[in-house]
């Protein structure tokens, strides 16, 4: 099955393709869509829907989109849906991490969780899948793998940050992995029904 992943984020694309080797996963660039889709929603679900609907309505392809973010308890859910633009509209990862660490300076409660919501538009029907992983925000970066807030996020029950894990280890426990696993289950159900 061919699916468009409504993203041009190469890190996300690599993660997703590892989970779905039996499907042809194309990026927006692969279909010559270089548009910057405005994420105007107020929830992860709304933003995932906006991106998937944009591709589906303009190109007619079955597709899926995700919206992901880091939710920090002591910051009333920040950065949340603005995780990629926390320090401004330029999607500067270092600035985002620096701002988060500064905002948490001196705060004992460093509990947080990553969220991924996937919106799948398949044959005109819409499905949502949510994955979450809970953990703690460290006071300094550890590790060089991964991307985004991975160097400061220590998942519960682990001794390594996402940035200290191999991509396979991270993919086995991440929020995106959990959401994708739910989507795979649904895809397998739908394919079985069609057969």
Phi and psi in degrees as a GROMACS rama.xvg file:
@    title "Ramachandran Plot"
@    xaxis  label "Phi"
@    yaxis  label "Psi"
@TYPE xy
-98.9658  129.399  UNK-2
-131.75  141.246  UNK-3
-93.4786  128.857  UNK-4
-94.7172  114.291  UNK-5
-73.9231  68.1964  UNK-6
-158.719  150.506  UNK-7
-117.122  16.9346  UNK-8
-80.6324  108.097  UNK-9
-62.5726  -33.2688  UNK-10
-64.7621  -46.7474  UNK-11
-64.0124  -42.1122  UNK-12
-60.4895  -42.3855  UNK-13
-62.7551  -43.8895  UNK-14
-60.159  -48.5483  UNK-15
-64.3268  -41.8744  UNK-16
-63.6774  -30.0422  UNK-17
-65.7622  -31.7404  UNK-18
-81.1439  -26.0692  UNK-19
-122.339  54.0499  UNK-20
-65.4588  -21.434  UNK-21
-82.6887  -5.67074  UNK-22
-117.934  149.522  UNK-23
-84.8311  106.493  UNK-24
-99.7052  115.055  UNK-25
-106.455  146.513  UNK-26
-89.2674  173.703  UNK-27
-61.0456  -38.4676  UNK-28
-60.9586  -36.5364  UNK-29
-63.0511  -23.5503  UNK-30
-107.287  19.2132  UNK-31
61.03  37.4225  UNK-32
-112.085  106.351  UNK-33
-107.024  15.3141  UNK-34
-66.5027  148.105  UNK-35
-98.042  103.82  UNK-36
-77.4676  123.185  UNK-37
-69.5249  122.609  UNK-38
-93.9553  90.5196  UNK-39
-99.7629  5.00392  UNK-40
-73.7568  168.831  UNK-41
-109.273  0.0323949  UNK-42
-136.614  164.655  UNK-43
-61.137  -39.9387  UNK-44
-60.7436  -46.2891  UNK-45
-63.1964  -42.9333  UNK-46
-67.2075  -39.751  UNK-47
-63.0317  -42.0899  UNK-48
-61.7169  -44.9627  UNK-49
-57.9811  -45.2551  UNK-50
-68.581  -44.2094  UNK-51
-66.2004  -42.977  UNK-52
-63.9887  -34.7873  UNK-53
-59.1911  -48.9235  UNK-54
-67.9588  -44.8937  UNK-55
-63.907  -42.8648  UNK-56
-72.9582  -30.9626  UNK-57
-90.0529  -29.6048  UNK-58
-117.716  -18.9243  UNK-59
77.7767  9.86689  UNK-60
-88.6403  145.126  UNK-61
-63.3352  137.424  UNK-62
-155.145  170.634  UNK-63
-144.465  155.487  UNK-64
-140.429  152.297  UNK-65
-122.759  155.389  UNK-66
-130.308  129.161  UNK-67
-130.428  156.38  UNK-68
-172.039  170.682  UNK-69
-105.693  128.8  UNK-70
-114.754  116.356  UNK-71
-106.903  122.211  UNK-72
-55.8167  -50.5554  UNK-73
-69.9888  -13.158  UNK-74
-107.28  25.5028  UNK-75
54.9604  37.65  UNK-76
92.6328  -4.60755  UNK-77
-68.3233  155.589  UNK-78
-75.9049  -16.6819  UNK-79
56.1436  -131.455  UNK-80
-68.287  -9.96305  UNK-81
-101.925  20.5299  UNK-82
-55.5887  -41.9415  UNK-83
-74.8566  -18.3385  UNK-84
-124.102  27.1515  UNK-85
-58.4065  -40.1459  UNK-86
-97.4633  9.82015  UNK-87
139.833  174.934  UNK-88
-78.0097  0.477429  UNK-89
-91.8393  4.72609  UNK-90
53.1947  48.1177  UNK-91
-92.0524  106.68  UNK-92
-59.7739  -46.991  UNK-93
-60.8059  -43.048  UNK-94
-65.461  -38.1734  UNK-95
-62.1083  -47.1157  UNK-96
-64.5024  -43.436  UNK-97
-60.0553  -42.6059  UNK-98
-64.0115  -42.5692  UNK-99
-63.319  -45.9203  UNK-100
-62.8139  -38.8562  UNK-101
-64.7447  -42.1643  UNK-102
-68.6468  -22.8378  UNK-103
-96.5838  -0.346968  UNK-104
-56.3738  126.311  UNK-105
80.4656  -0.106221  UNK-106
-95.2908  127.309  UNK-107
-76.0057  -41.3703  UNK-108
-75.0039  105.873  UNK-109
-115.881  22.0468  UNK-110
-67.5949  140.529  UNK-111
-155.933  167.728  UNK-112
-147.581  145.555  UNK-113
-88.6677  142.156  UNK-114
-126.955  138.013  UNK-115
-128.579  131.746  UNK-116
-121.311  128.182  UNK-117
-109.1  133.682  UNK-118
-109.842  121.1  UNK-119
-108.678  125.206  UNK-120
-111.368  109.528  UNK-121
-132.698  119.116  UNK-122
52.4294  39.3768  UNK-123
82.9152  -1.20246  UNK-124
-109.531  149.42  UNK-125
-114.885  135.771  UNK-126
-133.866  145.788  UNK-127
-120.951  143.657  UNK-128
-137.374  133.109  UNK-129
-122.613  136.972  UNK-130
-130.429  140.891  UNK-131
-137.459  145.116  UNK-132
-136.787  132.696  UNK-133
-98.7907  152.545  UNK-134
-173.202  -155.354  UNK-135
-133.434  144.212  UNK-136
-90.3846  123.137  UNK-137
-76.6741  169.498  UNK-138
-87.7443  -12.422  UNK-139
-149.821  161.39  UNK-140
-71.5227  144.183  UNK-141
-141.468  123.894  UNK-142
98.8792  160.21  UNK-143
-124.929  -1.19448  UNK-144
-86.7496  178.634  UNK-145
71.2001  -160.552  UNK-146
-157.564  172.107  UNK-147
64.4992  -129.904  UNK-148
-87.378  7.13117  UNK-149
-51.987  -38.987  UNK-150
-68.3582  -14.7476  UNK-151
-116.02  6.01045  UNK-152
-106.973  117.289  UNK-153
-106.429  108.136  UNK-154
-67.3167  145.184  UNK-155
-55.7832  134.774  UNK-156
86.7967  2.43388  UNK-157
-123.034  157.37  UNK-158
-106.768  0.218343  UNK-159
-121.073  143.84  UNK-160
-71.4112  166.781  UNK-161
-57.2452  -32.7028  UNK-162
-78.113  -12.4254  UNK-163
-94.6827  -11.7859  UNK-164
-86.4488  153.311  UNK-165
-67.9064  161.07  UNK-166
-62.1671  -34.3279  UNK-167
-68.0221  -40.6805  UNK-168
-65.5939  -43.9808  UNK-169
-62.5933  -44.0822  UNK-170
-64.2105  -21.0812  UNK-171
-78.7221  -14.7974  UNK-172
-130.2  -6.02102  UNK-173
-72.4131  162.326  UNK-174
-59.367  -40.1727  UNK-175
-65.8492  -39.1995  UNK-176
-59.8634  -44.4489  UNK-177
-63.0249  -42.8949  UNK-178
-67.3274  -41.2358  UNK-179
-66.3658  -38.5584  UNK-180
-59.4007  -40.0389  UNK-181
-65.3859  -39.1057  UNK-182
-66.3728  -40.2672  UNK-183
-60.9348  -42.547  UNK-184
-58.2562  -44.5765  UNK-185
-66.349  -43.3478  UNK-186
-59.3628  -42.7125  UNK-187
-64.4276  -38.5928  UNK-188
-62.4859  -45.764  UNK-189
-66.5003  -40.1458  UNK-190
-65.1385  -40.6963  UNK-191
-63.2197  -41.8892  UNK-192
-64.3797  -41.3541  UNK-193
-65.8419  -33.7711  UNK-194
